Amino acid sequence: MKLTKRILSLLMAMLMLCSGMAITASAAGETYTLTADNCYVDIENVEIFVKAATVEIDGEEYAVVFSATQADDATKELRALQDTKGNTVFTNPVTGKSYKIQGTVTVAEKETLVTNTFTVEVLKSKNAPAAPVAKKITATTIEISSVSGCEYRIKVDGEWKEWQKSNAFTGLDAETAYAIEMRYAKTATHYASPAAAITVKTLKAADPEYIPALPELVNKTESTITVKEVENVEFSIDGGKTWQETGEFKGLKADSTYSIIARYVYDELEQEANVATAPKAFITNARAAYPADIKKCTVSASDGDNYANESIKLTVNADTAPDKYDAQYGDTKYVPVHYTITGSTEPLYFNPSKDGKVYTSDFTPGESNANKEITVTVYFQKFKCRGEDDKGETYWIAEGEPEVKTCKVKVGEVHNFFTDVKNFFLGIFNFLFNDLPAKINDLIGEFDITGMVEGLAGLTEMLGGLDLGGLMGE
């Protein structure tokens, strides 16, 4: 029994000792924690604000008294004022200085520290920047205008992200509105400014499979390239910096390579840019294209008897680029594709020369055209050079409707045995009555007629002085 009482007494003593130790520790230790939430700088009024606080010691509640001393000079202490709610306000702090804030209570006429030492920095305030402006928006990114000295943040799923130096935000959801804030960042002399905000909605995502066909060449010169225009498609020749719906690009350099891309047009306020095609390369011409002219094409038939039942040679000179030029895109030429003669609709064809400039053919007029003047009608097709094919060979396409040129040919009689006999005698008659007199006339024309006449006159005078009778024996 006595042992039990002694144990109980010992336990009571230990509890009293522990209780006394706890009270002493409470009176001497930190019982109130100063943080940025309850101790901060009122930037607008340039004052240090400390929220009113109390601590309980030995069952009694004490109001904490706060003080503020300059961090680099403990002799400089700020004046403390109390507002109507008991909060402490330290006035006239020096900007650019830090202050140590502490809280104490007085117990039994002894001042005891009951808070941690909390340091606040007093800087200058700065006005908020102008409202941010959206600079570039896609389905997954937002970029706002960059302002020197500013930092930025975005609210995602209802929570603000940390402030960042970059003015671009990535990894966003398409067609979603986001709140974005911008403020001047804290510096050595100024606090971070109030924030300016904007709400931006990301664009609709482009369909990655919504891509047009590669640009198709329509025409080109030494300074232009024209591709086929397609509805709702736009083109770019500078890698996507600028776009146009027309397919013609002007002011280019001769004999130079240009790459053109295409994409479907879109509403840039609603959707991000559509995917562009792979670049298609085109080379401008090295010179101006040769313009063939039908007026430069000639048609002629062989001269001679041109018998109705014998072949007549037809020669056509076509207009094409000079030999000094290699054919290039846009060059044109005229080619005689066939011809017809009077009285027949059957097409007749030519044999071209190696250079493709001279075309020849032989035709027989027929007995029905004997002793008539017939018309030879040549049909020309204009061709335009379209560059080279997959094998690297120049290829041409027909352009426009065929054009015609004609020539007149006098056709003689039907050639037979009697024709040869007739021609033999006509040859003799022609010689006797045309060729021979002409030769004689030419020979006479070579003698000195005047001298011959004068000689005959002198001979007459001499004969007049002679005794012709004596000479004759009379």
C-alpha positions as CSV (number, residue, x, y, z in Angstrom):
1,M,0.0,0.0,0.0
2,K,2.8,2.4,1.0
3,L,4.6,1.4,-2.2
4,T,1.6,2.3,-4.3
5,K,1.3,5.7,-2.7
6,R,5.0,6.4,-3.3
7,I,4.6,5.5,-7.0
8,L,1.6,7.7,-7.3
9,S,3.5,10.6,-5.6
10,L,6.4,10.1,-7.9
11,L,4.2,10.2,-11.0
12,M,2.5,13.3,-9.7
13,A,5.8,15.0,-9.2
14,M,7.0,14.0,-12.6
15,L,3.8,15.4,-14.2
16,M,4.2,18.7,-12.3
17,L,7.8,18.9,-13.4
18,C,6.9,18.3,-17.0
19,S,4.1,20.8,-16.7
20,G,6.4,23.4,-15.4
21,M,9.0,22.7,-18.1
22,A,6.3,23.1,-20.8
23,I,5.2,26.4,-19.4
24,T,8.7,27.7,-19.3
25,A,9.4,26.6,-22.9
26,S,6.2,28.1,-24.1
27,A,7.1,31.4,-22.5
28,A,10.6,31.5,-24.0
29,G,10.0,29.8,-27.4
30,E,8.4,30.9,-30.7
31,T,4.6,30.5,-30.5
32,Y,3.6,32.7,-33.5
33,T,5.1,32.4,-37.0
34,L,5.5,35.4,-39.2
35,T,5.0,34.6,-42.9
36,A,4.4,36.5,-46.2
37,D,0.7,36.1,-45.5
38,N,0.6,38.0,-42.3
39,C,3.6,40.2,-42.7
40,Y,4.1,42.0,-46.0
41,V,4.6,45.4,-47.7
42,D,1.6,47.5,-48.6
43,I,3.0,48.4,-52.0
44,E,0.5,51.1,-52.8
45,N,1.1,53.0,-49.5
46,V,4.7,51.9,-49.1
47,E,4.1,50.6,-45.6
48,I,4.9,47.3,-43.8
49,F,1.8,45.7,-42.5
50,V,1.7,43.0,-39.8
51,K,-1.5,41.3,-38.9
52,A,-2.6,41.5,-35.2
53,A,-1.7,38.3,-33.2
54,T,-1.9,37.0,-29.7
55,V,-0.2,34.1,-27.8
56,E,-1.3,32.2,-24.7
57,I,1.2,31.7,-21.9
58,D,0.2,29.9,-18.7
59,G,-3.4,30.2,-19.6
60,E,-3.2,34.0,-20.2
61,E,-3.5,35.6,-23.6
62,Y,-1.0,38.3,-24.6
63,A,-1.0,40.7,-27.5
64,V,2.1,40.4,-29.6
65,V,4.0,43.6,-30.0
66,F,5.9,43.9,-33.3
67,S,9.0,45.9,-34.1
68,A,10.9,46.5,-37.4
69,T,14.6,47.3,-37.6
70,Q,16.7,48.0,-40.7
71,A,18.5,44.8,-41.6
72,D,21.9,46.5,-42.3
73,D,21.6,48.9,-39.3
74,A,19.9,47.6,-36.1
75,T,19.9,51.1,-34.7
76,K,17.3,52.3,-37.2
77,E,13.8,51.2,-36.1
78,L,10.6,52.1,-37.9
79,R,7.7,53.8,-36.1
80,A,4.8,51.4,-35.4
81,L,1.1,52.5,-35.6
82,Q,-2.0,50.5,-34.7
83,D,-5.1,50.5,-36.9
84,T,-8.6,50.1,-35.5
85,K,-8.3,46.3,-35.8
86,G,-5.0,46.1,-33.9
87,N,-2.9,45.5,-36.9
88,T,0.6,47.0,-36.9
89,V,1.6,49.4,-39.6
90,F,5.3,50.5,-40.0
91,T,5.5,53.8,-41.8
92,N,8.1,55.5,-43.9
93,P,10.3,52.5,-44.7
94,V,13.2,53.3,-47.1
95,T,12.8,51.8,-50.5
96,G,15.6,49.5,-51.4
97,K,16.1,48.4,-47.8
98,S,15.2,45.2,-46.0
99,Y,13.6,45.1,-42.5
100,K,13.6,42.4,-39.8
101,I,10.2,42.0,-38.2
102,Q,9.9,40.4,-34.7
103,G,7.1,40.0,-32.1
104,T,7.5,40.0,-28.3
105,V,5.3,39.9,-25.2
106,T,5.9,41.1,-21.7
107,V,5.4,38.5,-19.0
108,A,6.1,39.4,-15.4
109,E,7.8,42.6,-16.5
110,K,10.0,40.5,-18.8
111,E,10.0,41.0,-22.5
112,T,10.0,37.7,-24.3
113,L,10.5,37.0,-28.1
114,V,7.5,34.9,-29.3
115,T,8.0,35.0,-33.1
116,N,10.5,34.1,-35.7
117,T,12.5,36.9,-37.3
118,F,10.9,37.6,-40.7
119,T,12.6,39.8,-43.3
120,V,10.7,41.9,-45.7
121,E,12.1,43.9,-48.6
122,V,10.8,47.4,-49.4
123,L,10.9,48.2,-53.1
124,K,9.2,50.7,-55.4
125,S,5.8,49.9,-57.1
126,K,5.2,49.8,-60.8
127,N,2.0,50.2,-62.8
128,A,0.6,47.3,-64.7
129,P,1.5,47.0,-68.4
130,A,-1.0,47.5,-71.1
131,A,-3.3,44.6,-71.8
132,P,-1.5,41.8,-73.7
133,V,-2.2,41.2,-77.4
134,A,-2.4,37.8,-79.0
135,K,0.3,37.6,-81.6
136,K,0.1,34.0,-82.9
137,I,-2.5,31.4,-82.2
138,T,-2.7,27.8,-83.3
139,A,-4.7,24.8,-82.1
140,T,-2.1,24.0,-79.5
141,T,-0.1,27.2,-78.9
142,I,-0.7,30.8,-77.9
143,E,1.9,33.5,-78.3
144,I,1.2,37.0,-77.0
145,S,3.1,40.2,-77.7
146,S,6.5,40.4,-75.9
147,V,7.1,43.3,-73.6
148,S,10.6,44.0,-72.2
149,G,10.8,43.3,-68.5
150,C,7.5,41.3,-68.3
151,E,6.7,37.8,-67.3
152,Y,3.7,35.7,-68.2
153,R,1.4,32.9,-66.9
154,I,-1.6,31.0,-68.0
155,K,-4.5,29.4,-66.3
156,V,-5.0,25.7,-67.2
157,D,-7.8,23.6,-65.8
158,G,-8.7,26.4,-63.4
159,E,-5.2,26.7,-61.9
160,W,-2.6,29.4,-62.6
161,K,0.8,28.1,-63.8
162,E,4.0,29.6,-62.5
163,W,5.2,32.9,-64.0
164,Q,7.6,32.4,-66.9
165,K,9.8,34.6,-69.1
166,S,8.6,33.2,-72.3
167,N,5.5,34.8,-73.9
168,A,4.5,31.5,-75.7
169,F,2.4,28.7,-74.3
170,T,2.4,25.2,-75.8
171,G,0.7,21.9,-75.3
172,L,-2.8,23.4,-75.2
173,D,-6.1,22.0,-76.2
174,A,-7.8,23.0,-79.5
175,E,-10.8,25.2,-79.4
176,T,-10.3,26.1,-75.8
177,A,-10.4,29.5,-74.0
178,Y,-7.4,30.3,-71.8
179,A,-6.8,33.2,-69.4
180,I,-3.3,34.7,-69.7
181,E,-1.7,37.4,-67.4
182,M,1.3,39.6,-68.0
183,R,3.1,41.8,-65.5
184,Y,6.4,43.5,-65.0
185,A,8.7,41.1,-63.2
186,K,10.3,42.0,-59.8
187,T,13.6,43.8,-60.0
188,A,16.2,45.0,-57.5
189,T,14.4,48.2,-57.2
190,H,10.7,47.4,-58.0
191,Y,8.1,44.9,-57.0
192,A,6.3,42.9,-59.6
193,S,3.6,45.0,-61.0
194,P,-0.1,44.3,-61.0
195,A,-1.0,41.9,-63.9
196,A,-2.9,42.7,-67.1
197,A,-5.0,39.9,-68.4
198,I,-6.5,38.6,-71.7
199,T,-8.6,35.6,-72.7
200,V,-7.6,33.8,-75.8
201,K,-9.2,30.8,-77.5
202,T,-7.1,28.3,-79.4
203,L,-8.0,27.5,-83.0
204,K,-9.6,24.5,-84.5
205,A,-7.0,21.9,-85.5
206,A,-6.3,21.4,-89.2
207,D,-7.0,18.0,-90.8
208,P,-3.6,16.5,-91.5
209,E,-5.0,14.6,-94.5
210,Y,-6.7,17.7,-96.0
211,I,-3.9,18.4,-98.6
212,P,-4.4,19.4,-102.2
213,A,-2.5,17.9,-105.2
214,L,1.0,19.1,-106.1
215,P,1.0,22.3,-108.1
216,E,0.7,21.7,-111.9
217,L,2.5,23.8,-114.4
218,V,0.3,25.8,-116.9
219,N,2.9,28.1,-118.4
220,K,6.3,29.7,-117.8
221,T,8.5,32.3,-119.4
222,E,11.9,33.7,-118.6
223,S,10.3,35.8,-115.8
224,T,7.1,34.1,-114.8
225,I,5.8,30.7,-113.6
226,T,2.0,29.9,-113.8
227,V,0.5,26.9,-112.1
228,K,-3.0,25.6,-112.5
229,E,-5.5,27.4,-110.2
230,V,-7.7,25.2,-108.1
231,E,-10.8,26.3,-106.2
232,N,-10.2,26.9,-102.5
233,V,-6.4,26.4,-102.9
234,E,-3.7,29.0,-102.4
235,F,0.0,29.0,-103.4
236,S,3.3,30.2,-102.1
237,I,6.7,30.5,-103.8
238,D,8.6,31.7,-100.7
239,G,8.3,28.8,-98.4
240,G,4.9,29.9,-96.9
241,K,5.8,33.5,-95.9
242,T,3.2,34.8,-98.3
243,W,0.3,33.2,-100.1
244,Q,-1.9,33.9,-103.1
245,E,-4.9,32.3,-104.8
246,T,-3.7,33.2,-108.3
247,G,-1.4,30.7,-109.9
248,E,0.9,33.3,-111.6
249,F,4.2,34.4,-110.1
250,K,5.9,37.3,-111.8
251,G,9.2,39.1,-111.6
252,L,11.4,36.0,-111.5
253,K,14.9,35.5,-112.6
254,A,15.7,33.7,-115.9
255,D,17.0,30.1,-115.8
256,S,16.4,29.8,-112.1
257,T,14.7,27.2,-109.9
258,Y,11.7,28.0,-107.8
259,S,9.7,25.8,-105.4
260,I,6.0,26.2,-105.1
261,I,3.7,24.7,-102.4
262,A,-0.1,24.7,-102.1
263,R,-2.6,24.4,-99.3
264,Y,-6.4,24.7,-98.9
265,V,-7.6,28.2,-97.8
266,Y,-8.9,28.5,-94.3
267,D,-10.4,31.1,-91.9
268,E,-7.3,32.1,-89.8
269,L,-9.6,33.5,-87.1
270,E,-11.2,30.1,-86.5
271,Q,-8.7,27.4,-87.6
272,E,-5.0,26.9,-87.7
273,A,-3.2,26.8,-91.1
274,N,-3.9,23.8,-93.3
275,V,-1.1,21.4,-94.1
276,A,0.8,22.4,-97.3
277,T,2.0,20.1,-100.0
278,A,5.6,19.1,-100.5
279,P,7.4,21.7,-102.7
280,K,7.3,21.3,-106.4
281,A,10.3,22.7,-108.3
282,F,10.0,24.7,-111.5
283,I,12.8,26.3,-113.7
284,T,12.2,29.5,-115.5
285,N,13.1,29.7,-119.2
286,A,16.6,30.9,-120.2
287,R,15.2,33.2,-122.9
288,A,12.0,34.5,-124.4
289,A,9.9,31.9,-126.1
290,Y,10.0,31.7,-129.9
291,P,6.7,32.9,-131.4
292,A,6.1,31.0,-134.7
293,D,4.1,32.8,-137.3
294,I,1.9,31.3,-140.0
295,K,2.9,34.2,-142.3
296,K,6.5,32.9,-142.3
297,C,5.4,29.5,-143.7
298,T,5.6,29.1,-147.5
299,V,4.1,26.6,-150.0
300,S,5.5,26.0,-153.5
301,A,5.2,23.5,-156.3
302,S,7.8,22.4,-158.9
303,D,8.0,24.3,-162.2
304,G,7.8,22.5,-165.6
305,D,5.1,20.8,-167.7
306,N,3.4,19.4,-164.6
307,Y,1.5,16.7,-166.6
308,A,-1.8,15.6,-165.2
309,N,-0.8,12.0,-165.0
310,E,2.7,12.6,-163.6
311,S,3.9,13.5,-160.0
312,I,4.4,17.1,-159.0
313,K,6.8,18.0,-156.1
314,L,5.4,20.1,-153.3
315,T,7.7,21.9,-150.9
316,V,6.7,23.5,-147.6
317,N,9.0,25.7,-145.4
318,A,7.6,25.6,-141.8
319,D,8.3,28.3,-139.2
320,T,10.2,27.0,-136.1
321,A,12.9,28.3,-133.8
322,P,16.3,28.9,-135.3
323,D,19.0,26.3,-135.0
324,K,20.9,28.3,-132.4
325,Y,18.1,27.7,-129.9
326,D,17.4,24.5,-128.0
327,A,13.7,24.0,-127.7
328,Q,12.3,25.2,-124.4
329,Y,9.0,25.5,-122.7
330,G,6.7,28.0,-124.5
331,D,8.4,27.8,-127.9
332,T,5.9,27.4,-130.8
333,K,6.2,26.0,-134.3
334,Y,4.0,25.3,-137.3
335,V,4.0,21.8,-138.8
336,P,2.2,21.0,-142.1
337,V,0.3,17.9,-141.1
338,H,-1.4,17.2,-144.5
339,Y,-2.7,18.7,-147.7
340,T,-5.4,18.3,-150.3
341,I,-5.7,19.1,-154.0
342,T,-8.6,20.3,-156.1
343,G,-11.1,17.6,-156.8
344,S,-10.1,15.4,-153.8
345,T,-10.7,15.4,-150.1
346,E,-8.2,12.6,-149.4
347,P,-5.4,13.9,-147.1
348,L,-1.9,13.7,-148.5
349,Y,1.2,13.7,-146.3
350,F,4.7,15.1,-146.2
351,N,8.2,13.8,-145.6
352,P,10.0,16.1,-143.1
353,S,13.7,17.1,-143.2
354,K,15.9,16.2,-140.2
355,D,15.7,19.7,-138.8
356,G,11.9,19.8,-139.1
357,K,11.9,22.9,-141.3
358,V,11.4,21.6,-144.8
359,Y,8.6,19.2,-145.8
360,T,8.2,17.7,-149.2
361,S,5.7,15.5,-151.0
362,D,4.8,14.3,-154.5
363,F,1.3,14.2,-155.9
364,T,-0.4,13.4,-159.2
365,P,-3.1,15.8,-160.2
366,G,-5.1,13.2,-162.2
367,E,-6.6,13.3,-165.7
368,S,-9.6,15.2,-164.4
369,N,-7.3,18.1,-163.6
370,A,-5.6,18.2,-167.0
371,N,-5.1,21.6,-168.5
372,K,-6.5,23.3,-165.4
373,E,-5.2,25.5,-162.6
374,I,-5.6,23.6,-159.3
375,T,-5.4,24.7,-155.7
376,V,-3.1,22.9,-153.2
377,T,-4.4,23.5,-149.6
378,V,-1.9,22.8,-146.8
379,Y,-3.1,22.4,-143.3
380,F,-0.7,23.6,-140.6
381,Q,-1.0,22.8,-136.9
382,K,0.6,25.1,-134.4
383,F,2.5,23.2,-131.6
384,K,3.7,24.5,-128.3
385,C,6.7,23.1,-126.4
386,R,5.8,21.6,-123.0
387,G,9.4,21.0,-121.8
388,E,10.7,17.5,-121.4
389,D,8.9,14.2,-120.7
390,D,10.0,11.6,-118.2
391,K,12.6,10.3,-120.6
392,G,14.2,13.8,-120.9
393,E,12.9,14.3,-124.5
394,T,11.3,17.5,-125.7
395,Y,7.6,17.1,-126.3
396,W,5.0,19.3,-128.0
397,I,1.3,19.7,-127.8
398,A,-1.1,21.0,-130.4
399,E,-2.4,24.4,-129.8
400,G,-5.6,25.8,-131.4
401,E,-7.3,24.8,-134.6
402,P,-5.4,24.0,-137.9
403,E,-4.6,26.9,-140.1
404,V,-4.3,26.7,-143.9
405,K,-2.2,28.2,-146.7
406,T,-2.7,27.5,-150.4
407,C,-0.8,27.7,-153.7
408,K,-2.0,27.6,-157.3
409,V,-0.5,25.0,-159.7
410,K,-1.0,24.9,-163.5
411,V,-1.6,21.4,-164.7
412,G,-0.9,20.4,-168.3
413,E,-2.3,17.7,-170.5
414,V,-2.1,13.9,-170.0
415,H,1.4,12.7,-171.0
416,N,1.6,9.9,-173.7
417,F,3.4,8.9,-177.0
418,F,1.7,11.5,-179.1
419,T,2.7,14.1,-176.5
420,D,6.3,13.2,-177.0
421,V,6.0,13.4,-180.9
422,K,4.2,16.7,-180.6
423,N,6.8,18.0,-178.2
424,F,9.6,16.8,-180.6
425,F,8.2,18.8,-183.5
426,L,7.4,21.7,-181.3
427,G,11.0,21.6,-180.2
428,I,12.2,21.8,-183.9
429,F,9.8,24.6,-184.7
430,N,10.8,26.4,-181.6
431,F,14.4,26.0,-182.6
432,L,13.8,27.2,-186.2
433,F,11.5,30.1,-185.4
434,N,12.7,31.1,-181.9
435,D,16.0,29.9,-180.9
436,L,17.8,30.1,-184.3
437,P,16.7,33.6,-185.2
438,A,17.6,34.6,-181.7
439,K,21.1,33.2,-182.2
440,I,21.5,34.9,-185.6
441,N,20.3,38.1,-184.2
442,D,22.9,37.8,-181.5
443,L,25.7,37.1,-184.0
444,I,24.6,40.1,-186.2
445,G,24.6,42.2,-183.2
446,E,28.4,41.5,-182.8
447,F,29.4,42.9,-186.3
448,D,30.3,46.6,-187.0
449,I,27.4,47.5,-189.4
450,T,28.6,51.1,-189.8
451,G,32.1,50.1,-190.9
452,M,30.7,47.6,-193.4
453,V,28.5,50.3,-195.0
454,E,31.4,52.8,-195.3
455,G,33.6,50.1,-196.9
456,L,30.9,49.4,-199.5
457,A,30.7,53.2,-200.3
458,G,34.5,53.4,-200.9
459,L,34.4,50.4,-203.2
460,T,31.7,52.0,-205.3
461,E,33.7,55.2,-205.8
462,M,36.8,53.3,-206.8
463,L,34.8,51.2,-209.3
464,G,33.3,54.4,-210.7
465,G,36.8,55.6,-211.9
466,L,37.6,52.4,-213.8
467,D,37.1,51.6,-217.5
468,L,34.9,48.7,-217.1
469,G,34.6,48.2,-220.8
470,G,38.3,47.7,-221.2
471,L,38.4,45.3,-218.3
472,M,35.7,43.4,-220.1
473,G,37.4,43.3,-223.5
474,E,35.1,45.7,-225.2
